[in-house]
Amino acid sequence: RNEPIELQDVTWKAIPVRIERAHATVYESRKGNRMLRVTLACRNGNPIPINVNHFMDIEGQGSSYGQSKALMLWRRLSGNNPPRTVDEAEARFEELTFPPEVMIRQAGQYWDIQGW
């Protein structure tokens, strides 16, 4: 007997995509945590871009682990000391140099970056 497969039960394989452009906005989560939302418009051969959001917890409002990951990524993508606030991060966004390609994986209805 065949039962329907639920989307959340599917394990998706990571795929490589090209980054065409990136922009950032200040984002406030439902819990009130302010983060930098980095939106990457990516393509993998399809005419319609895949938009991938990556949230950088610059101030550590969500967790200290999330903050350490965000600050490490900032250093890696810019080569500079990271900003202290989300507003400063938005103002300094142009410092970031993104790789031409990233690995993404579908997670429910959204996409996660698996490898920079």
Contacts in CASP RR format, 6 or more apart in sequence:
PFRMAT RR
TARGET T0000
AUTHOR 0000-0000-0000
METHOD contacts of the structure
MODEL  1
RNEPIELQDVTWKAIPVRIERAHATVYESRKGNRMLRVTLACRNGNPIPI
NVNHFMDIEGQGSSYGQSKALMLWRRLSGNNPPRTVDEAEARFEELTFPP
EVMIRQAGQYWDIQGW
7 108 0 8 1.000
7 109 0 8 1.000
8 108 0 8 1.000
10 108 0 8 1.000
12 105 0 8 1.000
12 106 0 8 1.000
12 107 0 8 1.000
13 105 0 8 1.000
14 103 0 8 1.000
14 104 0 8 1.000
14 105 0 8 1.000
14 114 0 8 1.000
14 115 0 8 1.000
15 44 0 8 1.000
15 103 0 8 1.000
15 104 0 8 1.000
15 105 0 8 1.000
16 44 0 8 1.000
16 101 0 8 1.000
16 102 0 8 1.000
16 103 0 8 1.000
17 42 0 8 1.000
17 43 0 8 1.000
17 44 0 8 1.000
17 50 0 8 1.000
17 52 0 8 1.000
17 101 0 8 1.000
17 102 0 8 1.000
17 103 0 8 1.000
17 104 0 8 1.000
18 42 0 8 1.000
18 43 0 8 1.000
18 44 0 8 1.000
18 100 0 8 1.000
18 101 0 8 1.000
19 40 0 8 1.000
19 41 0 8 1.000
19 42 0 8 1.000
19 98 0 8 1.000
19 99 0 8 1.000
19 100 0 8 1.000
19 101 0 8 1.000
19 102 0 8 1.000
20 41 0 8 1.000
20 42 0 8 1.000
20 43 0 8 1.000
20 49 0 8 1.000
21 40 0 8 1.000
21 41 0 8 1.000
22 38 0 8 1.000
22 39 0 8 1.000
22 40 0 8 1.000
22 41 0 8 1.000
22 96 0 8 1.000
22 98 0 8 1.000
23 38 0 8 1.000
23 39 0 8 1.000
23 93 0 8 1.000
24 36 0 8 1.000
24 37 0 8 1.000
24 38 0 8 1.000
24 39 0 8 1.000
24 89 0 8 1.000
24 90 0 8 1.000
24 93 0 8 1.000
25 36 0 8 1.000
25 37 0 8 1.000
25 39 0 8 1.000
25 90 0 8 1.000
26 34 0 8 1.000
26 35 0 8 1.000
26 36 0 8 1.000
26 37 0 8 1.000
26 86 0 8 1.000
26 87 0 8 1.000
26 90 0 8 1.000
27 34 0 8 1.000
27 35 0 8 1.000
27 36 0 8 1.000
27 37 0 8 1.000
27 55 0 8 1.000
28 34 0 8 1.000
28 35 0 8 1.000
29 35 0 8 1.000
29 55 0 8 1.000
29 62 0 8 1.000
31 62 0 8 1.000
32 61 0 8 1.000
33 57 0 8 1.000
33 60 0 8 1.000
33 61 0 8 1.000
33 62 0 8 1.000
34 59 0 8 1.000
34 61 0 8 1.000
34 86 0 8 1.000
35 55 0 8 1.000
35 56 0 8 1.000
35 57 0 8 1.000
35 58 0 8 1.000
35 61 0 8 1.000
35 62 0 8 1.000
35 70 0 8 1.000
35 86 0 8 1.000
36 55 0 8 1.000
36 56 0 8 1.000
36 58 0 8 1.000
36 70 0 8 1.000
36 86 0 8 1.000
36 89 0 8 1.000
36 90 0 8 1.000
36 93 0 8 1.000
37 53 0 8 1.000
37 54 0 8 1.000
37 55 0 8 1.000
37 56 0 8 1.000
38 53 0 8 1.000
38 54 0 8 1.000
38 55 0 8 1.000
38 56 0 8 1.000
38 93 0 8 1.000
38 96 0 8 1.000
39 51 0 8 1.000
39 52 0 8 1.000
39 53 0 8 1.000
40 51 0 8 1.000
40 52 0 8 1.000
40 53 0 8 1.000
40 54 0 8 1.000
40 98 0 8 1.000
40 102 0 8 1.000
40 113 0 8 1.000
41 49 0 8 1.000
41 50 0 8 1.000
41 51 0 8 1.000
42 49 0 8 1.000
42 50 0 8 1.000
42 51 0 8 1.000
42 52 0 8 1.000
42 102 0 8 1.000
42 104 0 8 1.000
43 49 0 8 1.000
43 50 0 8 1.000
44 50 0 8 1.000
50 104 0 8 1.000
50 111 0 8 1.000
51 111 0 8 1.000
52 102 0 8 1.000
52 104 0 8 1.000
52 111 0 8 1.000
52 112 0 8 1.000
52 113 0 8 1.000
53 110 0 8 1.000
53 111 0 8 1.000
54 113 0 8 1.000
56 70 0 8 1.000
56 73 0 8 1.000
56 74 0 8 1.000
56 89 0 8 1.000
57 63 0 8 1.000
57 66 0 8 1.000
57 67 0 8 1.000
57 69 0 8 1.000
57 70 0 8 1.000
58 67 0 8 1.000
58 70 0 8 1.000
58 71 0 8 1.000
58 74 0 8 1.000
58 82 0 8 1.000
58 83 0 8 1.000
58 84 0 8 1.000
58 85 0 8 1.000
58 86 0 8 1.000
58 88 0 8 1.000
58 89 0 8 1.000
59 67 0 8 1.000
59 84 0 8 1.000
59 85 0 8 1.000
59 86 0 8 1.000
60 66 0 8 1.000
60 67 0 8 1.000
60 70 0 8 1.000
70 82 0 8 1.000
71 82 0 8 1.000
73 116 0 8 1.000
74 80 0 8 1.000
74 82 0 8 1.000
74 83 0 8 1.000
74 89 0 8 1.000
74 96 0 8 1.000
75 81 0 8 1.000
75 82 0 8 1.000
76 116 0 8 1.000
77 96 0 8 1.000
77 97 0 8 1.000
77 98 0 8 1.000
77 116 0 8 1.000
78 92 0 8 1.000
78 95 0 8 1.000
78 96 0 8 1.000
78 97 0 8 1.000
79 95 0 8 1.000
80 95 0 8 1.000
82 89 0 8 1.000
83 89 0 8 1.000
83 91 0 8 1.000
83 92 0 8 1.000
99 116 0 8 1.000
102 113 0 8 1.000
102 114 0 8 1.000
102 115 0 8 1.000
102 116 0 8 1.000
103 113 0 8 1.000
103 114 0 8 1.000
103 115 0 8 1.000
104 111 0 8 1.000
104 112 0 8 1.000
104 113 0 8 1.000
104 114 0 8 1.000
105 111 0 8 1.000
105 112 0 8 1.000
105 114 0 8 1.000
106 112 0 8 1.000
END
